[in-house]
Amino acid sequence: MITIISSTNRPGSSTLKVAQYYQHKLREKGVDAGLLSLAQLPANLIQTDLYGNRSKEFEPIQEMVTKTDKFIFIIPEYNGSFPGVLKTFVDACSFPESFYDKKVALVGISSGKYGNIRGVDHFTGVCHYIHLNVMPLKLHIASIHKELDADGKFFKDDTLRFTNEQMDKFIKF
């Protein structure tokens, strides 16, 4: 099972649009993928689901993560790195069954011109620590507001080519 993680809890984010794009394109390729937006996390996650605690609200999220074999993280740039809610999410998930020896593809996005290179690099370190096997082809999509059309779809030839290549490689990974 593949799960796409929209790695922010920001309402109406471009991150969620990119995650939905990936989900749609994978379905076109005959691959079903679930989608988890970190906006779905319990509002009181810090009080209820860290340090071995588990709330009823987080249980279905944990179940989805545990059943997942492959993840695609769509990671927006927040202050030169990845969102704190993403690290909190990883910390809240049970170890080792959540991520250990599973596979992951990483996609960085930003409104600036570097496509969250540093944030993806920082999160790669977290992935290595929790034994997630990172696919070497990582994408960095800059100026995300210029990359998506009104329907939340990529339309530029190079972005279409690279996202398609990443998805094809991830299916085989």
Buried (B, 14 or more C-beta within 10 A) or exposed (E): EBBBBBBBBBEEBBBBBBBBBBBEBBEEEEBEBBBBBBBBBBEEBEEBBEEEEEBEBBEEBBEBBEEBEBBBBBBBBBEEBBBEBBBBBBBBBEEEEBBEEBBBBBBBBBEEEBBBBBBBBBBBEBBEEBEBBBBEBBBBBBEBEEBBEEEBBBEEEEBBEBBEEBBEEBBEB
